[in-house]
Amino acid sequence: MPQAIAAVNDFVVKFANVNGSGSASANELFARSILRMGVPVSPRNIFPSNIQGLPTWYEVRVTEKGYLGRRGGVDMMVAMNPQTWAEDVNEITPGGYLFYDSTKPMPSSMFREDINVIGVPLTAITNATYTDARQRQLFKNIIYVGALSVLLDIDEKQIQRLFSEQFKGKEKLIDSNVKAMNLGRDWVKQHIDPDLVKLKVRHADNVGDRIFVEGNSAAALGAVYGGATVCAWYPITPSSSLAEAFQSHCKKFRHDKETGKAKYAIVQAEDELASIGMVIGAAWNGARSFTATSGPGISLMTEFIGLAYFAEVPAVLVNVQRGGPSTGMPTRTQQSDLLGCAYASNGDTKHVLLFPEDPRECFEFTADALDLADRLQTPVFVMTDLDIGMNHRLCKPFAWDENRVLDRGKVMTAEELEAGKTFGRYLDVDGDGIPYRTYPGTHPTKGSYFTRGTTKDEFARYSEEGPVYVRNMERLQKKWETAKKIAPQPLRYSSPKPTRFGVIYFGSTSPAMDEALDHLEAEGHHVNALRVRSFPFAQSVEDFIHEHDRVFVVEQNRDAQLRTMLLSEYTLDARKIVPVLHYDGTPITARFIATDIAKKLGQFKVVSFDKAAS
């Protein structure tokens, strides 16, 4: 056999399966069993946009160091799909391992000489044990998990515990799954020396108190804690599970304890236009409301989004981004909706965007978005994506201050109106660009909850006078400046050595970027880094750019959308802002980032554009 890759608690296993074969639960079981051994894992599901029959992959990164981004490269391929055999085998790193179903003999031309081949007759074992076709299909997946547990030294007790938790109270299902696992374990013990595979899992204590959760579920829980009582949505991949999770959480937390009545409304609308219309209508009436969608949904919602901006009605939109344009790649990830959301609708329009990096921030930022929308009286976007939304990720436990009071912003009460306080729906009395509003029915005669999506004066009276329009637009810009101060602020990483190079990144790029920074430092490439967490950009973003001679902007889209926004918002020399772009639909890897930045660093002759311009 060729030279074999040897690693303990630091390797990548990728499963190549057929969609609809029942492999997803088995592959997740594999990942969770390693996690239960105290070793961090970072799994990613790469699936097709159909129900059954097309190729699907599940990549598990095992990393005791705790890196949660994709590393790049595959150390072991579990090749269970003949359709993708050639590309799957080709993806294995030299010295890596191919695990496959060896029931039928295969010609040597189907293998590579520089990899190690491990064959287990999975179909033969399954057919000899089960007669039902569906059982054969499902239990074959559990059998290969059992076989891998021996080869990789995964603790079988952890797998059994997971069976017990998954099928609690269903002893027959527990026993049948344990039996299938042992079929794989016993065959490997009898026919293969486990030491032929030099990738091993050893018990560790590096998981700590972190939780393992999907971003969509986390955002849904954040909506509950943030006070949302209305969700209107239309199904679209990859956001549907967010609305479904919100419904599940509401059944637990949003029913009156005495009467049992629901204290929420969840509407699956006829389309995206109707859903955002319902959200705006509910918010206008005083309810905290949101929708969950993706890029094509945002495209359809744009006119209503502009109405909410100009009429100044709160709304929260959680955009779980996917590949575009148009239908694009519905089950692949990208950060490709920044421009579409930041400037959605016609005219001079700008929207607040929040960029969570993991499920914990999905929870926090969704709750924060509801506060910001009310406080600013404007739409707020939570810009997550498929990589965060539909994959399990290790993150810090969610935290909530029980004394936190929901920030409803400037809402004038009946008592204030009765006392003679002046009310103008679009009147800025505090100098921050944010007017007061009233809820419908606040007072029988005083105040007004009337609102307009057309030009108007400070008291919501229709006007087409130029100076009136200018005053309103300038007030909205003043509100934008207020948003800069209260939206989530950037977080900075400083190199241990002085440097004139910087990196800006955001969202789901963060886990890979964190690791890439370690690689760059180890190779002598020193860079400072800034994680942008919201738009409008805080002053510290502009300051960071001016501190450096070159600033790399890492993002997952073709057109460098964040870079475009930076150049639009600030007066900068475009040569100074260098794009690092990844947009094939798979999550960006640390190797890609580090390699691309190192290559570009080698090309640059350091020039201070700020000094040159002056």
JONOR-V133103 format. One record per residue. N is the residue number from 1. SS is DSSP state (H for helix, E for strand, C for the rest). PSI is psi in whole degrees, 0 to 359 (* if undefined). BURIAL is # if it has 24 or more other C-alpha atoms within 12 Angstrom, else .. Layout:
N,SS,PSI,BURIAL / N,SS,PSI,BURIAL
This chain:
1,C,150,. / 2,C,170,. / 3,C,130,. / 4,C,141,# / 5,C,131,# / 6,C,129,# / 7,E,146,. / 8,E,123,# / 9,C,33,# / 10,E,79,# / 11,E,172,# / 12,E,127,# / 13,E,133,# / 14,E,132,# / 15,E,129,# / 16,E,112,# / 17,E,184,# / 18,E,132,# / 19,C,135,# / 20,C,4,. / 21,C,0,# / 22,C,13,# / 23,H,336,# / 24,H,314,# / 25,H,324,# / 26,H,318,# / 27,H,321,# / 28,H,324,# / 29,H,318,# / 30,H,312,# / 31,H,315,# / 32,H,328,# / 33,H,323,# / 34,H,320,# / 35,H,320,# / 36,C,343,# / 37,C,6,# / 38,C,15,# / 39,C,121,# / 40,C,141,# / 41,E,154,# / 42,E,94,# / 43,E,152,# / 44,E,132,# / 45,E,123,# / 46,E,105,# / 47,C,159,# / 48,C,167,# / 49,C,50,. / 50,C,175,. / 51,C,320,. / 52,C,145,. / 53,C,336,. / 54,C,165,. / 55,E,145,# / 56,E,149,# / 57,E,153,# / 58,E,115,# / 59,E,128,# / 60,E,116,# / 61,E,122,# / 62,E,121,# / 63,E,104,# / 64,C,334,# / 65,C,344,# / 66,C,11,# / 67,C,132,# / 68,C,357,# / 69,C,168,# / 70,E,137,# / 71,C,321,# / 72,C,140,# / 73,C,155,# / 74,E,125,# / 75,E,328,# / 76,E,128,# / 77,E,124,# / 78,E,96,# / 79,E,100,# / 80,C,9,# / 81,C,108,# / 82,H,331,# / 83,H,326,. / 84,H,18,. / 85,H,308,# / 86,H,312,. / 87,H,328,. / 88,H,315,# / 89,H,321,# / 90,H,337,# / 91,C,345,# / 92,E,134,# / 93,E,139,# / 94,E,133,# / 95,E,355,# / 96,E,192,# / 97,E,140,# / 98,E,118,# / 99,E,127,# / 100,E,168,# / 101,E,111,# / 102,C,21,. / 103,C,316,. / 104,C,132,. / 105,C,144,. / 106,C,143,. / 107,C,152,. / 108,H,337,. / 109,H,344,. / 110,H,353,. / 111,C,168,# / 112,C,145,# / 113,C,341,. / 114,C,15,. / 115,C,164,# / 116,E,127,# / 117,E,127,# / 118,E,109,# / 119,E,131,# / 120,E,127,# / 121,C,71,# / 122,H,315,# / 123,H,318,# / 124,H,317,. / 125,H,317,# / 126,H,314,# / 127,H,330,. / 128,H,345,. / 129,H,325,. / 130,C,147,. / 131,C,331,. / 132,C,133,. / 133,H,319,. / 134,H,322,. / 135,H,319,# / 136,H,318,# / 137,H,314,# / 138,H,315,# / 139,H,340,# / 140,H,324,# / 141,H,318,# / 142,H,326,# / 143,H,318,# / 144,H,331,# / 145,H,319,# / 146,H,316,# / 147,H,316,# / 148,H,328,# / 149,H,327,# / 150,H,314,# / 151,H,326,# / 152,C,2,# / 153,C,40,# / 154,C,134,# / 155,C,114,# / 156,H,333,# / 157,H,327,. / 158,H,323,# / 159,H,317,# / 160,H,321,# / 161,H,321,. / 162,H,321,# / 163,H,315,# / 164,H,323,. / 165,H,320,. / 166,H,321,. / 167,C,40,. / 168,C,128,. / 169,C,359,. / 170,C,77,. / 171,H,324,. / 172,H,319,. / 173,H,321,. / 174,H,311,. / 175,H,319,. / 176,H,324,# / 177,H,321,# / 178,H,321,# / 179,H,314,# / 180,H,318,# / 181,H,316,# / 182,H,333,# / 183,H,316,# / 184,H,317,# / 185,H,314,# / 186,H,321,# / 187,H,315,# / 188,H,316,# / 189,H,325,. / 190,H,335,. / 191,H,345,. / 192,C,138,. / 193,C,112,. / 194,H,337,# / 195,H,353,. / 196,H,332,# / 197,C,118,# / 198,C,18,# / 199,E,120,# / 200,E,150,# / 201,C,128,# / 202,C,143,# / 203,C,138,. / 204,C,184,. / 205,C,51,. / 206,C,5,# / 207,C,322,# / 208,C,222,. / 209,C,12,. / 210,C,152,# / 211,E,163,# / 212,E,106,# / 213,E,156,# / 214,E,148,# / 215,H,324,# / 216,H,317,# / 217,H,321,# / 218,H,317,# / 219,H,321,# / 220,H,319,# / 221,H,323,# / 222,H,323,# / 223,H,320,# / 224,H,309,# / 225,H,329,# / 226,C,0,# / 227,C,10,# / 228,C,133,# / 229,C,353,# / 230,E,129,# / 231,E,122,# / 232,E,129,# / 233,E,164,# / 234,C,134,# / 235,C,132,# / 236,C,133,# / 237,C,135,# / 238,C,32,# / 239,C,350,# / 240,H,321,# / 241,H,342,# / 242,H,311,# / 243,H,322,# / 244,H,321,# / 245,H,323,# / 246,H,318,# / 247,H,318,# / 248,H,316,. / 249,H,322,# / 250,H,323,# / 251,H,332,. / 252,H,321,. / 253,H,349,. / 254,C,28,# / 255,E,136,. / 256,C,128,. / 257,C,331,. / 258,C,314,. / 259,C,339,. / 260,C,1,. / 261,C,147,. / 262,E,138,. / 263,C,41,. / 264,C,166,# / 265,E,124,# / 266,E,120,# / 267,E,121,# / 268,E,102,# / 269,C,173,. / 270,C,341,. / 271,C,178,# / 272,H,327,# / 273,H,315,# / 274,H,322,# / 275,H,315,# / 276,H,329,# / 277,H,319,# / 278,H,320,# / 279,H,314,# / 280,H,317,# / 281,H,317,# / 282,H,318,# / 283,H,321,# / 284,H,326,# / 285,C,358,# / 286,C,356,# / 287,C,148,# / 288,C,123,# / 289,E,157,# / 290,E,166,# / 291,E,156,# / 292,E,130,# / 293,E,190,# / 294,C,185,# / 295,H,308,# / 296,H,327,# / 297,H,319,# / 298,H,319,# / 299,H,317,# / 300,H,333,# / 301,H,355,# / 302,H,318,# / 303,H,318,# / 304,H,324,# / 305,H,318,# / 306,H,322,# / 307,H,313,# / 308,H,323,# / 309,H,312,# / 310,H,327,# / 311,H,346,# / 312,C,61,# / 313,C,132,# / 314,C,148,# / 315,E,144,# / 316,E,131,# / 317,E,119,# / 318,E,111,# / 319,E,104,# / 320,E,96,# / 321,E,150,# / 322,C,181,# / 323,E,138,# / 324,C,193,# / 325,C,177,. / 326,C,224,. / 327,C,326,. / 328,C,230,. / 329,E,91,# / 330,C,334,# / 331,C,25,# / 332,C,161,# / 333,C,147,# / 334,C,166,# / 335,C,67,# / 336,C,8,# / 337,C,15,# / 338,H,308,# / 339,H,319,# / 340,H,326,# / 341,H,319,# / 342,H,325,# / 343,C,30,# / 344,C,137,# / 345,C,170,# / 346,C,165,. / 347,C,192,. / 348,C,96,. / 349,C,135,# / 350,C,140,# / 351,C,150,# / 352,E,130,# / 353,E,138,# / 354,E,139,# / 355,C,86,# / 356,C,147,# / 357,C,341,# / 358,C,178,# / 359,H,324,# / 360,H,315,# / 361,H,334,# / 362,H,317,# / 363,H,308,# / 364,H,314,# / 365,H,329,# / 366,H,318,# / 367,H,316,# / 368,H,323,# / 369,H,323,# / 370,H,321,# / 371,H,313,# / 372,H,319,# / 373,H,317,# / 374,H,317,# / 375,H,320,# / 376,H,349,# / 377,C,60,# / 378,C,160,# / 379,E,142,# / 380,E,131,# / 381,E,133,# / 382,E,111,# / 383,E,80,# / 384,E,192,# / 385,E,177,# / 386,H,322,# / 387,H,318,# / 388,H,316,# / 389,H,320,# / 390,C,9,# / 391,C,145,# / 392,E,138,# / 393,E,138,# / 394,E,136,# / 395,E,167,# / 396,C,149,. / 397,C,148,. / 398,C,145,# / 399,C,143,. / 400,C,129,. / 401,C,113,. / 402,C,342,. / 403,C,0,. / 404,C,134,. / 405,C,130,. / 406,C,131,# / 407,C,101,. / 408,C,359,# / 409,C,204,# / 410,C,95,# / 411,E,117,# / 412,C,135,# / 413,C,168,# / 414,H,323,. / 415,H,319,. / 416,H,321,. / 417,H,319,. / 418,H,328,. / 419,C,359,. / 420,C,13,. / 421,C,132,. / 422,C,129,. / 423,C,122,# / 424,C,120,# / 425,C,330,# / 426,C,33,# / 427,C,123,# / 428,C,107,# / 429,C,348,. / 430,C,356,. / 431,C,9,. / 432,C,5,# / 433,C,356,# / 434,C,118,# / 435,C,176,# / 436,C,155,# / 437,E,168,# / 438,C,151,# / 439,C,149,# / 440,C,135,# / 441,C,9,. / 442,C,317,. / 443,C,140,. / 444,C,333,. / 445,C,333,. / 446,C,156,# / 447,C,179,# / 448,C,138,# / 449,C,13,# / 450,C,142,# / 451,C,157,# / 452,C,145,# / 453,C,4,. / 454,C,178,. / 455,C,145,# / 456,E,166,# / 457,C,190,# / 458,C,341,# / 459,C,24,# / 460,C,20,# / 461,C,133,. / 462,E,135,. / 463,C,140,. / 464,C,15,. / 465,C,133,. / 466,H,309,. / 467,H,325,. / 468,H,316,. / 469,H,316,. / 470,H,317,. / 471,H,317,. / 472,H,317,# / 473,H,323,# / 474,H,325,. / 475,H,320,# / 476,H,324,# / 477,H,325,# / 478,H,322,. / 479,H,322,# / 480,H,320,# / 481,H,325,# / 482,H,320,# / 483,H,326,# / 484,H,326,# / 485,H,337,. / 486,H,350,# / 487,C,161,# / 488,C,131,# / 489,C,157,# / 490,C,157,# / 491,E,138,# / 492,E,142,# / 493,E,131,# / 494,C,132,. / 495,C,146,. / 496,C,345,. / 497,C,149,. / 498,C,142,. / 499,C,153,. / 500,C,15,# / 501,E,141,# / 502,E,162,# / 503,E,135,# / 504,E,135,# / 505,E,175,# / 506,E,162,# / 507,H,221,# / 508,H,351,# / 509,H,340,# / 510,H,311,# / 511,H,317,# / 512,H,324,# / 513,H,320,# / 514,H,316,# / 515,H,321,# / 516,H,324,# / 517,H,321,# / 518,H,317,# / 519,H,315,# / 520,H,316,# / 521,H,318,# / 522,H,332,. / 523,C,6,. / 524,C,14,. / 525,C,106,# / 526,C,125,# / 527,C,145,# / 528,E,155,# / 529,E,148,# / 530,E,122,# / 531,E,113,# / 532,E,131,# / 533,C,357,# / 534,E,161,# / 535,E,127,# / 536,C,151,# / 537,C,137,# / 538,C,161,# / 539,H,328,# / 540,H,338,# / 541,H,313,# / 542,H,319,# / 543,H,318,. / 544,H,317,# / 545,H,317,# / 546,H,341,# / 547,H,344,# / 548,C,153,# / 549,C,326,# / 550,E,140,# / 551,E,118,# / 552,E,137,# / 553,E,112,# / 554,E,123,# / 555,E,164,# / 556,C,71,# / 557,C,165,# / 558,C,324,# / 559,C,14,# / 560,C,58,# / 561,H,320,# / 562,H,319,# / 563,H,317,# / 564,H,319,# / 565,H,321,# / 566,H,316,# / 567,H,330,# / 568,H,323,. / 569,H,334,. / 570,C,161,. / 571,C,102,. / 572,C,156,# / 573,C,118,# / 574,H,333,# / 575,H,338,. / 576,H,335,# / 577,E,109,# / 578,E,120,# / 579,E,141,# / 580,E,106,# / 581,E,136,# / 582,C,124,# / 583,C,36,# / 584,C,4,. / 585,C,343,# / 586,C,154,# / 587,C,142,# / 588,C,149,# / 589,E,157,# / 590,H,322,# / 591,H,318,# / 592,H,312,# / 593,H,309,# / 594,H,318,# / 595,H,315,. / 596,H,317,# / 597,H,317,# / 598,H,319,# / 599,H,316,. / 600,H,327,. / 601,H,323,# / 602,H,340,. / 603,H,339,. / 604,C,136,. / 605,C,121,. / 606,C,122,. / 607,C,131,. / 608,C,100,. / 609,H,327,# / 610,H,315,. / 611,H,321,. / 612,H,321,. / 613,H,326,. / 614,C,*,.
